[in-house]
C-alpha cells in the first residue's frame, strides 16, 4: 500500500502524526466476539463525526489503530487506558478545529448527479 509506505517513511523521520495533529483522538473498541463489532463501531464513529460537524468541529475517521491490535506496546498502553482483554480497537476519530481559513469545516453543497430522488 502506498499510504503504508508513506506512513513508515514519515515515522522513520520522526515527524509522523497519524491523527493529523488533532487535539482529540477518540479510540473506539468493541467486544471481539460480537458479529457486527466493526459495523457497530463504524456507526458510532459516524454519529460522533456528525455531532462534531454540528459543533463546527472538523473530524477524520482513522482506521490505522485497527491494524495494530496485535502490537504488544500499543496493547499495553490501551489496557492501561481501560481496554479489556475481550475487546479490540476497530476505529478511531480525530476531532479538532478544521484547518481552514475560517476554522470551520468546508460546507459546500454538492450538486446532485444521476437519478432524481422523489419523495412521496
C-alpha positions in Angstrom: 0.0 0.0 0.0 1.3 3.4 -0.9 -0.2 5.0 2.2 1.5 2.4 4.4 4.8 3.1 2.7 4.4 6.9 3.3 3.5 6.3 6.9 6.6 4.2 7.5 8.8 6.7 5.8 7.4 9.7 7.8 7.6 7.6 11.0 11.3 6.9 10.5 11.9 10.6 10.0 10.2 11.3 13.4 7.6 13.7 12.1 4.6 11.4 11.5 1.2 12.2 13.1 -1.3 9.6 12.2 -4.1 11.8 13.7 -3.1 14.9 11.7 -2.1 16.7 14.9 -5.7 16.9 16.1 -6.1 17.8 19.8 -8.5 14.9 20.4 -8.3 11.3 19.3 -11.3 9.0 20.3 -10.4 5.3 20.2 -13.4 3.1 19.7 -13.4 -0.6 20.7 -16.0 -3.4 20.9 -16.1 -7.0 22.0 -14.1 -9.3 19.8 -16.8 -12.0 19.6 -19.7 -9.7 18.5 -20.8 -10.5 15.0 -21.3 -6.9 14.0 -18.5 -5.3 16.0 -16.9 -3.4 13.2 -20.2 -2.2 11.8 -21.4 -1.1 15.2 -18.2 0.9 15.7 -18.4 2.5 12.3 -22.0 3.7 13.0 -20.9 5.1 16.4 -18.0 6.9 14.8 -20.2 8.3 12.1 -22.5 9.8 14.7 -19.6 11.3 16.5 -18.4 12.9 13.3 -21.9 14.3 12.6 -22.1 15.7 16.1 -18.6 17.3 15.7 -19.7 18.9 12.5 -22.8 20.3 14.2 -20.4 21.9 16.8 -18.3 23.4 13.9 -15.5 21.0 14.5 -13.6 19.0 11.9 -13.2 15.3 12.1 -11.4 12.5 10.4 -12.1 8.7 10.5 -8.8 7.0 11.3 -8.5 3.2 10.7 -4.8 2.7 11.5 -5.1 1.6 15.1 -7.2 -1.4 13.9 -4.2 -2.8 12.1 -2.0 -2.5 15.3 -4.3 -4.6 17.6 -1.5 -7.2 18.0 1.3 -4.8 18.8 2.3 -5.5 22.5 3.4 -1.9 23.2 0.1 -0.4 21.9 -2.0 -3.1 23.6 -0.2 -2.4 27.0 -0.9 1.3 26.6 -4.6 0.7 25.7 -5.0 -1.7 28.6 -3.8 1.0 30.9 -6.5 3.2 29.5 -9.2 0.6 30.2 -9.3 -1.7 27.1 -10.4 -5.1 28.4 -9.0 -8.5 27.3 -12.1 -9.3 25.4 -12.2 -6.0 23.5 -10.5 -4.9 20.3 -10.0 -1.5 18.7 -11.9 -1.1 15.4 -11.6 2.6 14.7 -10.7 6.0 15.9 -11.7 9.5 15.0 -9.6 12.7 15.2 -11.5 15.8 16.2 -10.5 19.4 16.3 -11.0 22.7 14.5 -10.7 22.4 10.8 -7.5 23.6 9.1 -9.3 26.2 7.0 -9.1 30.0 6.9 -12.4 30.4 8.9 -11.6 27.5 11.3 -14.9 25.9 10.2 -15.4 22.7 8.2 -15.9 23.1 4.5 -19.6 23.1 3.7 -20.0 23.4 0.0 -23.2 21.9 -1.4 -22.5 19.2 -4.0 -24.9 19.2 -6.9 -26.9 16.1 -7.5 -25.8 13.9 -10.3 -27.8 11.0 -11.7 -31.2 9.8 -10.6 -33.6 12.3 -9.1 -35.0 11.5 -5.6 -38.8 11.8 -5.5 -40.4 11.9 -2.1 -44.0 10.6 -1.8 
